Amino acid sequence: MAVLPSTRIYEGTRIPSPVPTILEVDPDKYPLEDILTINFGPNHPSTHGVLRLIVDLNGETVAGIRAVIGYLHTGFEKNMESKTWWKSVTYAPRVDYVAFQSNELVYVLAIEKLLGIEIPRRATWARMALTELNRIHSHLIWLGTSALELGAISLLWYTFDDRDEILDLFEMAAGARMHTRYFQVGGLAEDLPPAFAAETRKFLPRMLKSIDDYESLLDRNKIWLERTKGIGLLSADDALALAQSGPMLRSSGVNWDLRKTMPYLAYDEVEFDVPVYPNGDVYDRYKVHLDEMRESVRIVEQCLVRIDEMQGEPWIADDRKVVLPPRHELHTSMESLIHHFKIVTEGYVVPEGEVYVVIESPRGESGCYLVSDGGPRPWRVKFRAPSFAALQATATTVQGCLVADLVAIAGSLDPVMGDADR
């Protein structure tokens, strides 16, 4: 894990004590009789869901803060434990509904590791292409909403226009725009349609131009620069101590990306760079997101070349105990009909054991811990949510900021509350 040499962001640590996630008002610094406590959220458009920030203000300065979650208890993990392995796949993408392909991927990879099943190479490269498109999709939402919160309204419409094109590609591949259930245990639900590669190749150059346009709009905007540079500081040491990952960690100068350090799928076979910035502020988090979109375009381009080379190869494993048989066989084969019926109604059994699988989601390290008791249902499902970890940095990053900057800092953490609460 490399840390960029840079000017020191701040001396020592800013992590509050004794509770790292709660910034108490310092009576030596702020007169307690001047403190005004307000609720920022949970019903607030700038809290990226239902996040409640209890903020102690001294004038316009944030003197104390407490991030409160728990307003979006979805119960996904417990619901998954009551469903069969086959049926529970649909819950995973809803945990982080912005990075739905990534969450679906990490859950399917964990099941495949327990089963010891090997998926076809065509499915591997298709999964990479789609998850990188999903990374761009997630970053576009982050960029558009972050700009909107600081008053740059036009950018939201531009980013959502590009996002809509990505959703068109998902719909072409899977028949649904979000929560596609396209990643199946063993590979893909269906092969990529013939037009997918061609349409994606048309989109990628437009996406690169859009990224350049976004950068030109914001980097030349004096208000944007004043509201992001030097705001929401987080040093490399504090980021590591608070279990940060993804853009949060890399914008603090730490070169750590699971696609490089612990490669999965076929990331060790593609060329891409890991954007790292040294200043640990809102502006550097924005720059990391922009550069990551450019690198995702590079990865998708390489994936499309490999997908074209594998035209006609299988896209899902041929294991009828786990994988649904081809639909055309159901009309002619009683055995295929029985396998289909058994998988859909009873599910398949997974060998007893436990596994933890991690991937680099748009928000950082996304992990899935599974325990199987040898039955048709998972005994335990637990997700390591990067949004939950990111919110741990709230009290560290807002110290001494103005209440107007609180919106920019909270947004730069890129939390999705379904991911945090589950």
N, C-alpha and C positions, 0 to 999 in steps of 0.2 A: 504494500500500500504506500504509494508515493505521495508526499505532500509538497506542493509547489513552494519554492523559496519566494517570499514576498515581504513587503513591509508588514509589520505587526499590526493586526487589526485592532487589538486592544490588549492591554497588559493583563496577565493572569486569566482568571475565569469570570464570566458573568452569570454563571448558573446560580440561581437563588438557593439559599440554604435556610432551613434544613430540608425543605421540600423543593425539588428542582423545578416543578411545574407550577409553583405558586410564588408570585412576587408580592411580598408583603411591603406595606408602606414603611419606609425608614423614618422614624420620628426625628432623627438627628438631621435629616435632609429636608423633610417636608413637615410643616406644622399640622398636626392631626386635625385641628379645628378648621383648617382650610380645605380638607379633603372632601370631595364630592364623589360618591359611589353611584355608578350608573350601570344599567344593563345594556350591553351591545349584543343584540340578538336575544333568544335564538331565532326569532322571526325577523330577520334582516337580510336584504338581498346581497349584502357584501360578505356574509359569513359562509358562503359556499355550502349552503344546506342549513341544518339546524344546529349551529354552534352558538353557545352562549358564552360571552366574555363579560365577566364582572370586572369592571374597570374602576380603579380609584384615581381620580383626577385632582391635580393641584393646578388650578387654572386650566390650561390646555395641555399640560404635561402629564403623561401617564406615570403615576407614582406606584401603582400596584395593579396586578391583574391575576385573574384566575380563569382558566379555560374550563368550561363545564360541558361535558358530552353526555350522551345517554337519552337524547330526545328522539332518536331514530332506531329504536330496538327492533330490528327486522327478524332476528332469530334464525338467520340463514343457516348457521352451523348446526344448530339443533334440528332444524327441518331436514337438513341433509342426512343426519344420522337416522332419521325415521324413514328415509326413502332407500330404494335399492341403488347400487352403484350406478346403474344405467340411468335411472331417473334423476339422480341428484346432480347430474352435470348441469342441468338448466339453472340451478341456484347460483353456481359459482360466478358467472358473469354479472350477476346482479349485486354482488358484494361491492365492487367498484364499477358502477354503471357507466363510467367514462372510459375506463380501460377494460371493457368487457372481454375482449379477445384474450388479453393477458391473464385475467383471472380464470377464464375457461382453460387456457393452456396449462397453467401451473397445477390445476386440479387433475386434469387428464394425465399430465406427466407423472404425477404422484401415483395414480392408479396403475399406470403402465409399469412403473418401477416395482410396485408390489406384485404385479402379475408376471413380471419378467418378459413382457411382450416386446417385440421389435417391430417398429413401424416402417413402412416403405419410405425410400428416400424422397420420392415425389411429395409425399405428405409432409415430410420434414421441411422441405424448401417452401412449400405452400404455407405452412404454419408461420415460418419466418417472415414471408412477404406480408401476410395479413397482420401479424402482431406489430410489425414496423409501421404499416399503414395506421394501425390503431394508436401507435405512439404519436404519430403526427396528428391524428384526430384529437387525442387527449391534450397535446400541447397547444393546438389551435383554440380549444375551449379555454384553456388556462390563459392564453395570451389575450383573447378577445374579452373575457370577463375582467381580467386584471386592468386592461386599458380602460374599459367601461367604468370601473370603480374610481379611476382617476380623472374621468371626464372625457376621455378619447372615445366618443360614442361610435364614430364611423368604423373604427377597427373591428368592433364586434360583428358588424354586418359582413365585412370582408372575410374575416376568419370563418364565420359560419357558412359563407358561400363555398369556401374550399372544403370545409368539413362535409358539406352536403355531397360533394363529388366523391369523397371517400366512402360515405354511406351508400352511394350508388354502386360503388365497386363491391361492397359487402353484400348488397342486395343481389347483385349479379351472381356472386359466388354461392350465397347461402339461401337466398330467397327472403331474407329479413335484413333490415337495416341495422338493428341493434339486437344484442342477446341472441345470437344466431344459432347457437348449439351446433356449429359447423365442425368444431373439433370433437371427434369421437375417440373413445378408447380404441386404439389400433390405427388411427389415421384421421381421415376426413369423412364427413357424412356423404359427400358426393365429390366427383372429380371437378376440378376447376373448369368452367365453361370455356370453349375455344376463344371467345372474344375477350376474356379477362385480361390476358397479357397485353393485347393490343390497346385496350382502353386504359389500362394502367400506364402504359408507356406514353400515351397522350397526356395523361394527367401529370406525370412527374415533372416535366419541364415547366408546366404552368405553376406547379407548387413551388419550385425553386425561385421563379420570378416573384411569386407572391411573398415569399420569405424576404427577398431583397426589398420589396416594396414596404413590407411591415417595418423592416429595420430602418429604411430611409424616413418613414413617417415619424417614428419614435425617437431615433437617435438625433434628429435635428429639431426636436421639440423641447424647448427650454423648460416647459412645465414638467414634462415627463422626466427629464434629467434631474431637476431639482427635487422631484418627489421620489426618486429611486436611488440616486447615488449617495452612498454613505448612510443609508437608512436600513434598519433591521439587521444590524451586524451580528455575525456568528462566526467565531474563529474555528480553525480546523480542530483544535483540541476539544473545544466545547461541542462541536458537531459530532465528533467521535464519541464523546462521553454521553451524549444524548441519543445515541443509536441512529443518527441520521444516515440517509442513503440517497441515491439518485441525484437529481439536480441540486437538492439542498446540500449534499455533501460535496459534490464536485464544484459548486460555486464558492465553497470555503477553501478551495485549494487542494482537496484530497482526490487523487486519481484512483477511483475505485468504481468499476463497472463490471457487474457479474458476467456480462457477455464477453468480456476480455479475460477477467481473472478466473472465472469458473465457467468456461464455455458450455452451453447446452445447445440442443438442436444442431445447427451447423455453423455457428457463429465463428468458430475457429477456421472456417474455410472462406470467409469473406473479408474484404478490406474496409475498415472504417476507423475513424479516430474518435477518441473520447474527449469531448470538450471539457476543459477544466479552467476555472477562473479563480483569482487569488483573494478577492476583496471581501467576500462573504456578505454582500449587501443585496438589496432587492434588484439593483441593476445587473449584477453578475448572475443572479438567478434567471433573469430575463434573457441574458446573452447565452447562457447554457441551454435554455429551452430552444432558442432560435437555431443554434448550431446543431443541436441534437436532431432537429427536423431535417436539416441538410444531410446529416449523416444517415438518417433513416431512408432518405431518398436514394442515397448511394447503395445501401443494403438491398432495398427493394429492386433496384436495377439489376444487381448481381443475381438476386433470387430468380428474376424472370428469365435470365439466360439459362439457368440450370433447369427451371421448370420446362422451358421449351425443349431442352435436350432430352428430357425424360418423358416426352409426349408418348402416350400409350402405355406407360408403366402403371402398375397398381397404385392406388391412392389410399388403400386401407389393407390391414393385415388379413390373411385368409385363415381366421380362427373362428369357426362357426359357434364355439361355445361362448364367445365374448362379443363377436361382431355380427350385426344383422346380416343375413344372407341377401344377395342381390334380389331386388324386387321381382325381376322377371322369372326367377326360379320358383316363386311362390305359387304360380299357376300350374307348374308341372312336377314339382318335387314335394312329396309329403314330408320328407326329412327336413327340407329347408323350412317348410311351413311350421313344423314342430319347433325348430330352433328359434324361429322368429317369435312364436307364441311364448316360449319359455323365457326368452330374454326380456320381452316387453312386460310380461305379467309377474314373473318370479325374479328376474334378474339373473346375474351370474355370480358365482362365488369367487372371492379373492383370497389367496393364501394368507394364513395368519401371520401377522408381523406389523411393524411400524416403519414409517418413512417420513423424511422431511425433504422437500424439494423447493428450491428457490429459483426465481428468475428475476431479470431486471425489467420491472414494469415501468410505465411512464413516470411513476412517482418514486421509484426506487426498489429496494429489495422486497419482493412479494413472495411469501413462503406459504407452503401448504403442508401441514402435519396431519398424517392419516394413521389410524390404527385399525387393523382388521382382526376380527376374531375368527376368521375363516368362513364367515357367513355371507349372505347376499347384500348386507347393508354395512356401511362403515360404522365401527364401534365408536370412533372419535374423529371429528373433523375440526381442525383449528387453522385459521389463516393468520399469517404474520402480515399485518396491514401497514404499509408505509405511511398512510395518512395518520394513523394513530401515533406512530413514532414522530412524524413531523410536528404534530400538535404539542409534543413535549418541549419543543423549542420556543413556544409562544412567549413564555415568561422571560426567556433569555434575550430574545430579539427585540422586544418592545421597550426595554429599559430606557427611560429618559426621552422617549419619542413624543411627538405631539399627537393629540388624538386624531388629527387629520391624516397622519402617517400610519395610524393603526390599521386602516383599511388596506393600504398598500402592503404592509408587512404580513398581515394575516393572509391576504391573497397570495403572496409570494410563497407561502408554505405549501400551497397547492393541495389542501385537504379535500377529500370527498367524504362526506359524513357517513354515507353507507359503509364505506371502507373502515371508518373509525369505530362506529357503533356495532355494526354487524348484528 
